């Protein structure tokens, strides 16, 4: 064998070794996601137990934990803030120091601790954004690669994180391609598929699988006359409400020169206390429905086919706004699905002759597509989560209509939150 052949053989062996390490990391990511899901479920149960014991106790319980959470965030885990998803859009803009900071093991540990505390306190936020940052941080630890490849692994890790958080392998892969990677070759696609399947399999093995938002009996999804028109109407309302939601979240969370943002930055503990009281108030007014990400309640509505309270969507909307205002970490995906289910339920009150399950699905995909402006991802995730493909066409209509309408309000909530991490003059590089 010639010297050139020896060199090529060594390079191939090294690349194969790196691929094996990447897939081993995927297994670790699956374990981490399963453990994080378990912790988040415990946090949600603790919050509901406190509320059921004494709802008035939430006026002390929620703001106190919010204050402690924000203190720990500012003092010890400054790179564990936000949902964890917007940072991914800025990966190609970040310098190497920012990559090492936002995607470090310390940032991942901080995300686990602080998200647990947020949800335990009753924040109307979810685990999906944090799961993305945690998974991407683990993939970023791979050694022996260029910084350019590290950035690619972080993007792939985001897709694996979505898949592991919701038990939606197809949705996670589509998310990574639609939102982060965009241009992908066969080799990268193979790594994404392999890592996703390994992570999701491990999550399922350790009990973190199953349908995240409930299972719908396909027999209830009858294509009744006029369902296409209904899908358009639900998509229209979800697009408008999703655009308003984005405006509200961006107003309260993106660093601008407005007085309220300056005040929140300078008085972050008092801010956490005030918004914690507001979250507790909203929770009591909605009989506890606004606490947590809503997956428990939405799953119950879908599985049983029962109606959600008329105020469910508004309560989740207000709870999410106040939780983000408090400055505690958490994601919006599952919250968006819950709000969407509530919007779908409102349509059912006007058209009770149409099956309720159809409205839930149309609302869920519509609102998620509206805030992410990623309709293909939203459709794939809702179809996978609800374990049905019987209703694809109306779901597609609702998702794409909602996404188109919400675009009239500006970029997605996640894209606009990138401004918290990069200079405004580099924003266009992330869109």
N, C-alpha and C positions, 0 to 999 in steps of 0.2 A: 504494500500500500504506500502511495506517494505521500510526501509531506503535506501537500494541499488536501489530499483526501483525508488525512489524519485530522487536519484542522477543521474541515467541514464536518467530519464525524463527531468531533468534540463539541462543536457548536450545536449540532443537532441534539446530542445527548444532554447538553446544558439546557436547551430550550424545552426538551421533554421533561427534564427535572423540574423546571420552573412551572410547567403546566400541571405536573403532579402536585407541587406545592400549592398551586392556586386551587386545585380541587380539594386538597386537604383543608385549606382555609375555608372553602365553601361548607365543609362538614362542621368546622368550628362555628361558622356563621349560623348554621342551622341550630346548633346547640345553644348559641347565645340568644337567638330569636325565640326559641322555645322557652328558655329560662325567663326572658324578658316578658313574654306573653303571660307566663305564670305569675310573675310579680305584678303585672298590670291588672290581672284579674283579681288578685288579692287586694290590691289598692282600691279597686272599684267596689269590692264587697265590703271593705272596711268603711268606706264612705257611706254606702247605703245602710250599713248596720247602725252607724252613728245617727243618720237621719231618721231611721225607723224608731230608734230608741227615744230620741227627742229632737224634733226638727229645729227648735230654738237654739239647741246647742251648736248648730252650724254657724251661728253668728259669732261665736268665739273660735270654734274649731277651724273653719275655712280661712279666715283672715290670718290667724296665728300661723298656720302651716304655710300659707302664701308668703308671709313675711320671712319666715325661716328659709324657705326655698329660694327666694330672691336674694337673701343675704349670702347664702352658700354659692349661688350663681355668680354674683358680683365678686365675692371674695376669693373663691377657690376654683370655680369652673367657668371662666368668662367665655370659653369657646363652646359651651354646651347650650347656648341660648337658642331661642326660636324653635321652629318645628324640625329643623334639620334638613329640610328639602331644598330651600333656596340656595344654600351654599353650593349645592351640586351644579347649579347653573353657572356659578362663578369659578369653577375649577380651572378653566383655561385662562382665566384672568388673574387668579391668585398667584402670588410668588411662592417660592419653595417654602419659605417660613410659614406662610399662611396655610399651606397644605399640611405641613407638619403639625400645626396648631389645631386646626379645625378637624383634622382626621387623625388625631392621636389616640392612644389608649386612654389617656387621662380624660379627653373630651368624651369618649364613649362611656367611660365609667360615670362621669358626671351626668351624662344624658340619662343613664339608667336610674341613678339615684333621684335626680330632680324630677324626671317624668313620673316616677313612682309617687313622689311626694305631691306633685301637682294633681294627679288623678285621685290620690287618697284624700286630698283636701276638697275634691268636688269639681275641679276644673272641667269645663265642657270641651275637653280636648282628647285626642287619641294617641295611639302608640306608633302609628305608621311612619310619620316623619322622623321621630326619634329612631325607629328601627332602621330607617334608611341611613342615617348618620352613623349609627353603631356598626352596621354591616359594612359600609364603605370604609370606616376607620379600620376595621379588621383587615380588609383587603389591602389597604394602604400600607400595611406593615410588611408586605412581601419585599424581601431584599433581593439585590442583584439585578434590578431592572432600572431602566432610565426613568427620569421624572415624567416624561411624556407618557410612558406606559403606565406609570403609577396613576396618572390622571385618568387614563382609560379604565383602569381597574376600579377606581372610585366610582365612575359612572356605571360600570357593570354591577358594582356592589349595590347601587341604588335600586336597580331592577330586581336583584336577588332579595333586597330588603322588603320591597313591596310584595313580592311573591310570598315570602316567608310570613309577613305580617298578616296577610289576608288569606293565605292558602290558595293563591291564584297564580300558578306558574306561568300561564300564558299571559295574564294581565301584567305580571311583573316584567316579563321579557319585552312585551310591547311598550311598556312605560319607558324602559331603558332606551329603546330604539327611538321611540317617538319624541322623547323629551331631552335625553342626554347625549346619546351616541350619534344618532341621526344617520351618519354614514358608517356602514358596518360591512366588513368582509366576512368570508366564510369561516375563517379561523376564529375571529372574534365572536361570531355568532355561535360557534360550537362551544367556546368557553362559557358564554352566557347561558346556553341551554344546559350544559353539564353542571355548572355551578348552581343554577336554579333548581334543577331536579334533585341534586344532592341535598341542598338546604331544605327544600320543601318536604322531601322524604323524611328527613330527620325530625323536622317539626311535627309531622304527622305521627311518627313513631313514638315521640314523647308526649303525645296527647294534645299537641297544639293545633291539630288540624280540624277537620270538620268544616261545615259551612259557617262562615264568620257572621253572616247577617240573616241566617235562616234559610230553610228549604221550602220551595213552593211546589205544590202538587201540579204537574203539567196539565192535568185535567181541568184545572181552574183557569188555565190560560187559553181560553177559547177566542178565536179571532172574530169577535162580534162586529156587526156592521158599524162602520164609523170609527173604528179604533184608530185608524190612521189620522183622522182629524183630531181625535182626542190626544194622540201622541204629539201632534204639532202644538196644540194648546198647552199641554203640560210642559213641553220643551220651551215654549215662549215664556211662560210664567217662571219656570226655573232659570231661564237665561236672564230675565230681568232681576229676579231676586238674588241670583248668584252674582250678577254684576254689582248690585247694591252691597251684598255681603263683602265682596272684594274691596269696594270703596271704603267700607267701614273698617275692615281689618287693616288695610293699608294706612288709613288715616291714623289709627291708634298705634300702629307698630313700626312704621317706617320713620327713620330719623330725618326730620325736617326742621325747619326754623320756626314752625308754629309754636305758640306759647305752650300749649298743652304738652307737646313733646319735650320741650326744654324743661318744663316743670317736672315731668315724669322722670327724666334722666337725673335731675338734681335731687329729687326727693323719692327715690325708688322704693324705700321701705314704707313710707307713708302712702305712696301710690298703691303698693301691694295690699296694704291694710284696707284702703278705701274700696278698691275693686274686689277684694275678698269679701267684704260686707255686701257688695252688690251681687256677687255670685251666690252668696248664701240667701239673700233676699229673693232672687230669681228662682232658686231651687225650692224655697218654701212656697212661693206663689204658684209654681208648677207642680206642686206635690212630689218633688224629687225627680221629676222627669228630665230636668236640665242638667243634673249632675252626671259626670262621666261622659264617655264618648257616645253613649246611646245604643251601643251594639246589643246590649242585653234586652232593652225594650224593643228595638226594631226587630230583633230575632224573634221575640215573642209575638209581635204583631204578624210577621210573615208566617211563622209556623202554625199559628192558630187561626189566622185569617180574621182576627178581630180588629176593630177600629182603634186608631190612635186618638188621644184627646185632641180636641180642636186647636188647643194652644201649643201642641207639641213642637211644631216647626218654629214658631215664634220664640218659645222658651229656649230651644237649642241655639237658635240664632243669637239671642241676647246673651245667653250663658257663654257662648264661644267668644263673643265680642268682649265681654267683661273679663274673661279668663286671659285673653291675649293682652288686654289692657293692663292686667296685673303684672305682666312681664314674666309669667311662669312658662316653662317649655311645654310643648305638646303639639300634636299634629292635627290636621283638619280633615283628612280623608273620611274617616268613619263618622265624624261630626257632620260632614257634608251629606253622607249617605242617609243619616238620621233625619236631617232637615229635609232632604228630598223626599223621604218616605212620608214625612208629615205633610208636605205640600201635596203629594199624590193623594193622601187621605182627604184633604180638603176638597179636591175635585169629586171624590166619591160622594160627598154630602150633597152635591148638586146633580150627580148622575148615578144614583144608587142601583140602577139596573145593570150597570157594568161591574164585572167582578172586581172586588177590592184589591186582589193581588196584582192585577194589571196596573192599577194606579200607583201602588208601592214601587214596582219596578221602574215605571216610567219616570216617577219623581226622583228615585235614587240615581238613575243614570243621568237624568237631566241636570240635577244640581251639581253632581260631581263633575260632569263635563263642563258646566258653566264656570266653576272656580278654577279648574285646571286648564281649560281650553284644550283638552286632550281627549276628544270624543271616542277615538278608537280604544284607548286605554280604559276609559270609563265603561264602554260597552262590554269589552272583554272581561273586566273585573266583575261587573254586575251579573253577567251570564254565568261566570264560574262560581261566584259566591252563592247565587241562588240555585245553583245546580240544575239549571234548565236552559234549553236552547229553543224552546217552543215559541218564543215570543221575540225573536231576534229583530224582525223588520220594524215593528213599532218602537223597540228599544233604540235601534239605530236612528230612527227619525227623531225621537225625543232628544237623544244625545247630541246629534249634529245641529238641530235647531237651537238648543240651549247654548251650545258653544258659539255659534254664529252670532246670536243675540248678545251674549256676554262680551264678545270681542268689541262691541260698540262702546262699552264702558272703559276699555283700556286693556292692557295686558293682564295675564292671569295673576292671581294673588301672589303666587310663588315667585314669578318673574319680577314683580314690582318690589318684593321684599329683598331682592338681591342688592338693592340700593343701601341696605344696612351693612353690606360687606365690601362694597367696591365704590370707587369714585363714580359720580354721575356721568362723566364724559366717556366712561367705558361700558355703560349700560347696554348699548346697542350690540356689543360683542357677545352678549349672553342671550339675546332674543333669537 
